[in-house]
């Protein structure tokens, strides 16, 4: 599960269940975002977002792609950030 966070830009943050992303990712940046040698590329179409992860330690020639939407979840709110449930797929 990941959370959408609104600051001056939109970010997504892994809440810690999947073990893939440690650092928050810019949701609108399309160039590779590299953290600890893992490369993350964010893309989107009209309905879905895609994060492709290239991990040099786990299957370096087989990137993994996660698919999600920005469907809102009830009961999660804050005055400084707004979180949405993101449906992940492989």
C-alpha positions in Angstrom: 0.0 0.0 0.0 1.2 3.5 -0.7 -0.1 6.9 0.2 -0.5 10.0 -1.9 0.9 13.1 -0.2 0.2 16.7 -1.3 3.0 19.2 -0.4 4.1 21.8 -3.0 4.2 18.8 -5.4 2.5 15.4 -5.4 4.5 12.5 -3.9 3.8 8.9 -3.2 5.2 7.1 -0.2 5.4 3.4 0.5 3.8 2.6 3.9 6.1 -0.4 4.4 4.3 -3.5 3.4 6.1 -4.3 0.1 9.7 -3.7 0.8 10.3 -2.0 -2.6 10.5 1.8 -2.1 12.2 3.4 0.8 12.1 7.0 -0.3 9.0 9.0 -1.4 8.7 9.3 -5.2 7.6 12.4 -7.1 4.4 11.4 -8.8 4.8 13.8 -11.8 8.5 13.1 -12.5 9.0 10.9 -15.6 12.7 10.5 -15.5 14.2 7.6 -13.4 14.3 8.3 -9.7 17.2 6.4 -8.2 17.5 5.5 -4.5 20.1 3.0 -3.2 20.8 1.8 -6.8 17.1 0.9 -7.4 15.6 2.8 -10.3 11.9 3.9 -10.2 10.1 5.2 -13.3 6.6 6.7 -12.9 4.2 6.8 -15.9 0.5 7.2 -16.3 -2.4 7.1 -18.7 -5.9 8.5 -18.3 -6.9 6.1 -15.5 -3.8 4.4 -14.1 -0.3 5.1 -12.8 2.6 2.7 -13.3 5.8 2.4 -11.3 8.5 0.3 -12.9 11.3 -0.8 -10.5 14.7 -1.9 -11.7 16.4 -3.6 -8.8 20.1 -4.6 -9.4 20.0 -7.1 -6.5 16.8 -8.9 -7.3 16.3 -10.1 -10.9 18.3 -7.2 -12.5 17.0 -8.1 -16.0 13.4 -8.5 -14.9 11.9 -5.1 -13.9 8.7 -5.2 -11.8 5.8 -2.9 -12.7 3.1 -1.8 -10.2 -0.2 -0.4 -11.4 -2.4 1.8 -9.2 -5.2 4.4 -9.3 -5.9 7.4 -7.1 -9.1 6.0 -5.6 -9.8 7.7 -2.3 -10.2 5.8 0.9 -12.7 6.9 3.6 -11.4 7.8 7.0 -7.9 8.9 6.1 -7.3 12.7 6.3 -5.1 15.4 7.7 -4.8 19.1 7.6 -1.4 19.1 6.0 -1.5 16.0 3.8 -4.2 14.0 2.0 -3.8 10.3 1.6 -5.6 8.1 -0.9 -5.7 4.3 -1.2 -3.7 3.2 -4.1 -4.5 -0.2 -5.6 -1.3 -2.0 -6.4 -1.0 -4.8 -9.1 1.9 -6.6 -10.7 
